[in-house]
Every structure is written in structure tokens, then in C-alpha cells.
Amino acid sequence: MSTTADPTLDAPASAVQIPQEVLDRIAAGAVDRELNRVLPFEQVAWLNEAGFGALRVPRQYGGPGGTVEDLIIEVIRLAEADSNVAHLYRGHFGFVDSLLFKPEEQKQHWYAEVLRGRTVGNASTEKGGNALGTLNTVLTRSEEGWLLNGEKFYSTGTIFSDYTRVSAAVEGEQGRRFAVVRTDHPGVTVHDDWDGFGQKLTGTGTTEFSSVPVEQIAVLDRRQGTHEAIHEAAFYQLYLLAVMAGIAKAAVRDAAATLAKRTRTFNTSASGAQFKQDPLIQQILGRMSAKAYAAEATVLQTARIHDRALDAGLDRGTGAPDFSGTLPPGVFESEIAVEKAQITVPELVQQVTQDLFDTAGASAVLRSKALDRHWRNARTVATHNPIVFRARAIGDYEINGALPEGLSAIGDAKK
């Protein structure tokens, strides 16, 4: 099955684009939400009403059939409006893409839910106490079916979602499974306790699960080394890079708007002109714009490679749950590309958000302007996958041909 668009079957552009007026409304309230810590429930509702969450549902299941590149373009646009809102959908789209590799019954059930406007949050990572490669959250079988118990942190998007996808261990099994549970079940408690200095409004906090029943249709298998595992590891990181590209564009936008209105200058300025006419200030903004452009171009090229890598496998049957053959070499291109992008894009974006403060003097640090949110948000997103590990992996690949290993587990290191 191919996921890149067939020119004879292309959905209308509007089917895979967020309406500009929705983005404008989201952007208009971004500073107020940041300053007053207002979680974007209303903005999420607007996007769900616009069908954003269904962008990657294949056409044969009633969706618009957007490609990975289509999605990444929209994530960048949304992140430019508000990076928090863009980020909180990451788990949802990761879940939707995982359905490409699921049995037909699960595809039909969950694609239908997504087309109804339902969204799925993320609850994979545990805060501590689990050894690397293991999980303390567990799925157990009972006479009535499956029960889920445990606690997750970094449950981005869950507080806004109808469901959340939870990684869990199963007694007597290696690896993990995923359970998809309703967030309004009495056994699910979602806490708004994320206190990071950036991406403050993503709902990245604690979620507790106490004897939550899980239907069989909501238990998703996962095997390491499969095309699904490779695709998901690369996809989740690509998504974050798209958020960062949007942050860079927002920083350039806000710097340009600030300069356009500024009338003051310094006696030490060589030109004595207003900042918007000062060639040195213009040069700073020009370099910011170029770096933002380079970041976006890198992310979009990585998305195109991701589409090709996905098709390279799906066209050979890797989407079948029982596929056991050798993965085509093209499948691995997505991870190679995204790891290279992880080395360059965060550095470019952090430079852009730092340089913003050289364009406007001390007034740029006024809390009321919230210009610092761009740097804080970029720095926060960049911490998700340490650049130093990605750089080492790409060096090993270039020298020794060792394929990079995608990020798939976090836990306590061996002593």
C-alpha cells in the first residue's frame, strides 16, 4: 500500500490544510495564554472541528489521505501560530500512523473514531524507577478481560484528548504492548503538573491508571525491529523538528514586527537611523530569516524521505501484522535522514530564537511581550532527543555503515 499521493486520487488541498482563519485566531491569543497559563482547550476544539486530526487517515477509510509531508507542512504552520498547540497533537498523529501496521479490524475501528473527531494523547514515558527497556505500567488479564495499572509522566496531549495510548508491559511477555483507553474513565486521572520552563501548555504531566478495563480492540501489539517500530521512532522525532521549524518562523515574524514599530536607537549606532533602517540590524534579521528557512527546508526534505521510506516497506507488505521477511533497505532511510536533521535543525532554531534579542534592545525582554517564549520553547523541544547521541550515531553510520537506532526506550541506566 502506498501512502504518497496518487495524482489521480489527490484530495482537495483544503482537506489537508488548516484554515488560515483558524491559525490566525490561535496566533492572536498565544501571548495571553502564555502569560496567564491558559491551556488551549478552545483552540484544540477549533482544530478538531476543522478535521485536522484526520489528516493522515487513508482515503480508502474515508480520510483525506494526506502524506507525511502534508502533515509536516501543517505542523510547521500551526507551530508558527502556537508551538504548544502543534506539539500536543504529536501523540495523536503517532497513533494514527501506527494504524498502518495494524489488523484490518483495528484499522476500521480506530480510523472511524478519528474521523468522528476523536483524538488520542500519549502516555509512554515513566518518570523513574523503571530499568531501561522495561516498564512499571502493566496490562494484566482478568476473567473480564484486560486491566491497565500504572503511572506515566510526559503524557503530552492527554489532558486535551478523548483517548490516550499507554505503553505497558504484559506479564510473561518480552517487550511492550499499547493500550488505548478513554481519558474520562473513572480509573484515569490526568494531572496538569508539567512545570517545564518551555512548552508550558502542552499538558505534559502525570497520568495515573487504576484498574482501567481495556477492550481487545484497544490492545495494540508491538514488535521491535519491525517497519512499524522504525517508522514510529523516526516519525516522532520528525514531528518535533517540524515544531521547531515553526518556532523559528514565529521568532522571525515577531522580530520583524517589533522592528517595524521601533523608533528609538542608540548614540553608539553607526547610522543613527531607526532600527528598521539600520543595516546592522537588518543583517541580524536577514541571518535569522535564512536560518529559519534552512531549518524548514531540512524538515520538509526529511518528510519527503520519510514518505519514500514508508512506501518502500508498505509496497513490499511490511504493513501486514504477520510480516516476517527482510525489510527493504529503503525503510531505514527515514531514521538516517531524521537523525541528520536532529543535529542541524535544533542548532539553527536555537540560534534564531537567541538572535531575536539582538534586534530590539532591552525592550525585547519585557515579560508582556513574551518574546522569550520562542527560545524557551525551542530549548525545551530540543531536549527530547540529545543531539550528542544523534551525532555519534551518524558518525558511526558514515564510517562503519552501522544503521542508527531510533529512540524507543527511556529508563534507569545500569549502575
N, C-alpha and C positions, 0 to 999 in steps of 0.2 A: 504494500500500500504506500502510495506516495503522498507526502504532506506538502510539498511545494505546489504552488498554484498551477493548474492546467489553464492555459489562456482561454480555452473554450468553455470553462466552467467557473471563471472568476466571479466571485461575489461582488456586488456593487461596493465601491470604495467606502461608502457611508456605513456599510455593515461591519467594517473592521476599524472604523475611526471614531474616536471620542468626539462628540460635537464640540466645536470651538467655544460655543457659549457656555458649555458646562465647565470647560477648562478655565475660562475667564472668571466664572463665579468661584471656582475653587481657589484660583490665584488671588482673587480680591480679598479673601478672608484669611490668607495664610499667616500674615504677620500677627493679626489679632489672636488667632488660635495659638500661635507660638508663645506670645507674651502672657496669655491667660490660661494656658494649658487646657484648651478645649479640644477634646477628642473629636475627630472628624466623622461622627456618625451620619450627619446630614449629607456630607459630601460623598460618602460611600453609597448612600441611598440613591443619590443622583446618578452615580456611575452604574449601579446595578439596574436602575430603570432604563439607562441608555444601552444596556446589553453588553457592557464592557467585559464582564466575567465570562461571557460565552465566546469570546473572540477566537479561541483555539478549538472549539467544537467542530469536528469534521462535517463537511456538507452532507455526507450520507446519513448523518444522525440529526440533521436539521439545523446545524450551525452554519456560520459564515465561512468556515474553513480557512481562517487566517493562518499564515505561515508564522514561523518563529520570528522572522524579520518583521512581519506586520506587527506582531505583538511588541517587539522591542522598540519599534518606532513610536508606538503609542505610550509605552512606559516612559520613554525619554520625554515626550510631550507632557505627560502627567507629572513627572518628577520636576520639570521646569516650573509647573504651576505650584506643586507642593510635594516635596520628596517623601514626606511621611505617608501621604495617601498612596503614592506609587508603590512604596516599599511594602505596605501592609497587604497588598494583593499577591505577594511573591509565593506564599504557600498555596494559595488558591490555584494559580496557574501551574505550579509544580504538580499539584494533584491532577488537574485536568490533563496535563501531558502524560502523566503516568498511566492514564486510561488507555493510551495507545497500545499498551502491552498487556492488557487485562482480558479475561474471558468475555465472550460476547454478552453474556447476561449482565455482567458488571458494567460494561460499556453502555448498554442500553439504559440501565437504571440510573447511573450517575450522570451521563450526558443529559438525560431528561431533567434531572434535578438542576443542573447548571443552566439549562435553557429556561427553566422557571425563575431564574434569577437568584438561585441559592448560591452561597459562597462557602468556601472551605478554608479554615485557618490552618496554621501549622503548630504542631506540638511535638517536636522531635528531640530537642536537646535537654539534658538534665544538668542541673547546676553543679553537682558534685556528688561524690560517693559512689560513682559507677566507674569501674575499670574500663580503660579504652577498649572499645569493641563490644561492651556489654551494656545492658540497660536494667535499671531497677523497676521501671514500669512494666507490668506483666499482664498478659492475656491468659486467662485460665478457663478451662472447660468446666461447665457445670451441667446438671441434668437439664436445665432450661436453655443452655447454650453457652455463649462466651460472656465472660465478665472482665472488665478492664479496671485495674487499680494502679495508682502511681501519681507522680507529680512531675511536671515539666516546667522549665523556665524558657525564656526567649520564645514564648508562644506568639510570635508576631501575627497580627491579624485576627487572632481567635476571638477577641472581645467584640469584633465587628461582624463575625461570621455566623452562619446558621449551623455549620458543622465545623469540626476540626479533625485533622488527620493526625493520629498519635502513633509514634513508633513504640513497639513493645516487644519484649521477649516472651517466648512461649516455652513453658517447662518441657525439657526433653528435646528441644529443637535447637539447632545452631542458627545463628543469625537473628533476624527480626521479621516481624510482620507489621502491618499497619492496620489500625482500627479507625474507622470513620464514625464519629459519634456526634450527636446533636449537642450544641452548646447550652441549650435550655433545659437539658435533663437535670433533675434534682441532684444527681451524683456528680455533676460537673460544676466546679467553682472556678471562675475566672477572676483574677486579681489584677487591678491596674496598679502594679507596683514597680514598673520599669522606671529607674531613676538615672539612666544614662544622660550625659550632657548633650547628646545629639539624637536625632530621630525620636524625639520625646513622645510623639503622638501616634506611634505605630502599634500600641497595645502589646509591646514586647515584655510581657511579665509572666507571672506564675499561673499555671492552671493545674488544678487538682482533680483527680478522678477516683471516685469511691464506689466500687461495685456497680459500674455502669454497664448495662447489658449491651451487647454488640450483636447485631444480626449477621448471618453468614454472608449476605451480600455486601456487608461493610467491612469484612476482613480481607485485606489485600496481601497477597503473597509477595515476597521479595527475595531474590537470589543474587548474591554477589557475583560479579563478573559477567552479568548479562548486559545486553544492549540497554535495557531499562536503567540499570544501575549507572552505566556510563553516561547515558543521556541525562539523567537527573542531576548527577554531580556537576556536569558542565552547565546545564540549564540554570540551576540555582545561582551559580556564580555569574553567568552572563546577565541574569536579571539584575543583580546588584550593580554590575558595571553600567547597565542602562540607567539605573537610578543616579549613579554618579555623573554620567554624561548630562543628565537633566539638571543636576545641581550646578554644574559648570555653566550651562547656558543661562540659568537663573542669575548666577553671580555676575555674568557679563551684562545681562539685561539691567540688573539693579545698579551696577556701577555706571552704566551709560545714562540711566535715568537720573541718578544723583548728580553726575557731572553736568548734564544739560540744564539743571536748575541752579547750579552753584555760581555765585557771583563774586565770592571772596578769593583772594590769593595771598601770597607771602611776599615780603620785600626781597626775599632771597631768590625769588623766581627770576630766571634769566630773561623771560619775556615780559613779565608784568601783566600778562593777559589773563583773562578769565580762564579757569581750569579747562573749560571745554575747547578753548583755542590754544592752549599751551601745548607745544609739540612734544614735550617730555611726557606729559600726562596722556596725550593721545597715543604715544608709543606704548605706554603701560597697558592701556585698554586694548590696543591692537594686538599685543602679545597675548593678553588674556583671551581675546576672541580666537586667535589662531590655535591656542592650546585647547580651548573648548571644542573647536572644530575637529582637531586631531583626535580628541577623545571620542567624540561622537562617530567620526568616520571609522575608527578602530572597532567600536562596539558594533556598528552596523555590518562591517565586513565579517566580524566574528559571528554575527547572527546568520549571515548568508552561508558561512561554512557549516554552521550548526544545522541548517536546513538540509544541506547536501549530505552531511554525515547521517542525519536521521533517515533520509531516503535510502542511503546506501545500505542500511540494515533492513528497514521495513520492506524494501523491494525484494529482499532475499528471505523474507519470512521471519525476521527476528522478533516481530511483534507477537508471534504465537506464544502463549504461556508455556508450552512444552518444547520450545525450540532448544535444541541441544547441539547444533552444529557449530562450526568455527565462525566467529564473527568476521565479516568482511573488513579489510584494513581501513576502509573509509570511515567506519564507525568511530574510530579513535581520533579523527581529525578535530572533532568538536572540543575534546579535552585539551589537545595540544594548542589549539587556537585560543581558547579561553584562558589558559594559563599564561600565554604570552601577553594577552591583553591585561591580565591581572597585574602584571609587572609595570606596565606603562600607564594605563588609564588612571589608577588612583594617584600616581605621582603627578600627572598632568592636572587633574582636577583639584588636588590639594594646593598646587601652585596657583591656580586660578583664584581659588577662594582666599588664599593668603594675599595675593597681589591686589585684591579688591581694596584693601585697607591703605594701599599706597596711592589711591586715586582721589581720596576725599579728605585727607587730614583727620584731625581728632573727631570731627563730627561723625565719622563713619562708625565710631564705637558707641554712639548713643544707643542705649537699650531700646528706645522707642522705635528705632529703625530696624532692629533685629537683623542687621546685615551679617552679624557673626554666626547666624544660624547656618549659613551656607558652609562655612569652614567646619563648624561642629558636626553638621550632618555628614559631610564628606569624610571627615576623620572617623566618625562612628561606623559608617558603611565599610570603610577601608579595613577596619579591624576584623571583619568577618573571616578573612582568609589571609593569614600573614604573607606578605609579599616575599619575604626572605625564603620561605619554603617553596614558593612557586618558582622563584628564580633558580634555586638549586635544581629543581626537577627539570626545568627546561635546559639547564646546562648539562645535566646528565643525559637528557634525550639527544641533544646536539652532538655530544662527544661519544656516547656509548650506545645510542639508539634505544635507551630504556624508555618505554612508554610512561608518561606521567600518570600517577594515581590520583583520581579525583577525591575531593574531600567527602567522606562518607561517615566518619565517626569522630566523636569528641568524648574524652573521658580522662580519668586519672592515669597519669603515666606510671610505668613500673618504677619502683624505687631502686 
